């Protein structure tokens, strides 16, 4: 849940890099909340799959659209690709598979054009509850 909240705090931050863990933990909770929103729409507003999108679902999707795209761009930065690589998903089937491969690929272990390796112990720009794991006792 911490990673999900971290992505929401970086609401429209398209700069920097996102670790695999950050991306996939956000995706996991995003799917859970999306399914929950659909269920709430079905139970509270009596909306089925045939009646279109519900209010809760649409509100949630619209509220998290920008953070979802931002964390995807930062994830692509971590593997050394531009955020424009998201457009590769427009190629039917092969584009989505290629994008999935990029999402599961380990990030570059050196500094790249979008910043230092977020897994490196020298990376101190996120000193908060997440960065506390990397701070050496001195």
N, C-alpha and C positions, 0 to 999 in steps of 0.2 A: 504494500500500500504506500510505503514511503516513496518508492520510485514513481508511482502514479501521481502523487502530490507534487513531487519535484518537477515533473513534466508540466503540470498545471501551473506551477509557479513561474515557469519559463514559458508563459502563455504564447507569445509570438516571437520567441527568440530563435532565429534561424541561423545564428552563428555558433561556432564551436562544434563540439563532437559529442555523440551519445554512445555509450557502451552498449553492447548487446543486451546486457541485463536490464539496463534502463529501458530500452526499446521493448523488449519482450515482456517485462513486468507491466509496463504501461498497457501493452496490447492485451495481456491477459485480463486485467481489471477493466479495460475498455469493453471487451467482449462480455464480461460478466454484467457490467452496468447496462450495456445495450440490451441484452436479453432480459434483464430485470425491468427495464423501461417498457419493453414490448409486453411483458407479462402484466405490469401495472396498467398499461393502456387496455389490455384485454379484460382485466378484472374490474377495474374502476369505471372505465368508460365504455365497456362492452364492445370493444373494437376487435374484430377478428382479422385474420390475414387478408380476407377478401374486401375489407372496408377501407383499406389504405393505411397511411401512417397515423399514429396517434399523437396527441399533444405532448405527452411526456417523452416519447421517443424522439420526436422532432426537436423538442427543446434541448434534450441531452446531446443529440447529434450536432445541432448547430452550435451549442456551447463548447463542444470539444473538437470541432473541425479544425480550427487553427492550431491548437496544441498537437493534434495528431499529425498534421502535415509538418509542423516544426520538428517534432521528434524524428520523423522519417527523414527529413533533410539532414538533421544532425547525425543520424545513423549512417547515412550515405557519406557524409563528411568523414566519419571515422574510418571508413574503408577507402578513403582517398578519391571519392567521386563527388561531382557537383550535385547540388540539390535538383538540378534540372534532369537528373537521371530518373526522377519519378515519372517523367513523361514516357519512359520506356514501357511502362505498364499499359500504354495505349496500343502496343503491338499485341494482337490477340494471342493468347496462351503463352507464347514464348517470352513476351515481355514480362508477364507476371511471374513466370518461373525464374527468369533472370533476376528480377528484383528480389524475390524470396532468397535466392542464393546470395545476393549482396547483403541482405539483412542478417543472414546466419554466418556470414564470413567474419572471422576475427578481424578487428580493426588494426590499422597500421601501428606498430609498436614504437614508432618514432614520431617526432613532431612533423606535421604536414601543413599544408596551406591553411587549414582551418583551426590549427592550434596544437597544443601538446597532447600526448596520449593520456586520456582520462584515467587509465589504469595505473599510470606510473606514479611512484611515490613522490616524485618531484612536482606533481600537479596539485597546486594548493589554491587554485582560484575558486574552488567550491568548498571552502572550509565551513562546514555546517555539520549537521548530523550525519551526512554521507561522507564528508571529508575527514571526519574524526577518525575513521578507520585507517587513514593514511598518514596521520600525524605521528611522527616518531617521538617517543618519550625522550625528553631532553633534560 
